[in-house]
Amino acid sequence: MFVLVNLKTYPCDPVAVAEAVRDVDESTDARLAVAPQATHLERVAETGAETWAQHVDSIDHGSNTGQTLAESVADAGAVGTLLNHSERRLKLADIDGAVQAAERAGLETVVCANNPAQIGAAAALGPDAVAVEPPELIGTGTPVSQADPDVVEDAVDAAQHVDRDVSVLCGAGISTGDDVVAAGDLGSEGVLLASGVAKADDPTAALEDLVEPL
Ligand SMILES: O=C(CO)COP(=O)(O)O
């Protein structure tokens, strides 16, 4: 299972969480990664934790102001990027362009979507993975894999119908190992989570709990 910890703009210490991700990754068969804010990418990557960007724009080098270039996040040490997170929604054409920009820079891609219908559209753009995250469950502590299992199974079906090479992740409210196991049982190859780790008093303990049953 892939466990991708999105730090959003939570007021946590990104380096401390990254060190926890690195250390727990070494003790489990699961794959752990962390997605800090763009300005923290370099410091986080220097910890040795697998580092992802939260977003890149559908742009190339040139006259673009205030945007995030895929090559720059790769230079900072990111190996992948989230795209179209529910809190950073893009138009379809911009998701397509951002997937291409990320691939040009050698970044792995996870395109987020709100529901199975959007998952099918996202999978058609050819990312490495898609992630279904019902917005109403994000940040609630109510896990999508237990509260709304149909949305995960339907997302897996929708993606496989379009492109069997696109992996499916799920997220929203995931905070325990049982939530991760439930996600896997529904066909999900990984989870996205944020508050369960970024807001934890002890991120290492939170991560250990997440991967313990894996
Ligand atoms: O948006 C999310 C991960 O990208 C999920 O957030 P929570 O884990 O806080 O519900």
The ligand as an SDF file (V2000), in Angstrom:
LIG
                    3D

 10  9  0  0  0  0  0  0  0  0999 V2000
   -7.4460   15.7640    1.6470 O   0  0  0  0  0  0  0  0  0  0  0  0
   -6.9240   14.7850    2.1310 C   0  0  0  0  0  0  0  0  0  0  0  0
   -5.6380   14.2410    1.6510 C   0  0  0  0  0  0  0  0  0  0  0  0
   -5.2400   14.8410    0.4690 O   0  0  0  0  0  0  0  0  0  0  0  0
   -7.5610   14.0760    3.2520 C   0  0  0  0  0  0  0  0  0  0  0  0
   -7.5140   14.8820    4.3650 O   0  0  0  0  0  0  0  0  0  0  0  0
   -7.8320   14.2310    5.7980 P   0  0  0  0  0  0  0  0  0  0  0  0
   -6.9370   13.0470    5.9560 O   0  0  0  0  0  0  0  0  0  0  0  0
   -7.5050   15.3460    6.7700 O   0  0  0  0  0  0  0  0  0  0  0  0
   -9.2790   13.8660    5.7970 O   0  0  0  0  0  0  0  0  0  0  0  0
  1  2  2  0
  2  3  1  0
  2  5  1  0
  3  4  1  0
  5  6  1  0
  6  7  1  0
  7  8  2  0
  7  9  1  0
  7 10  1  0
M  END
$$$$
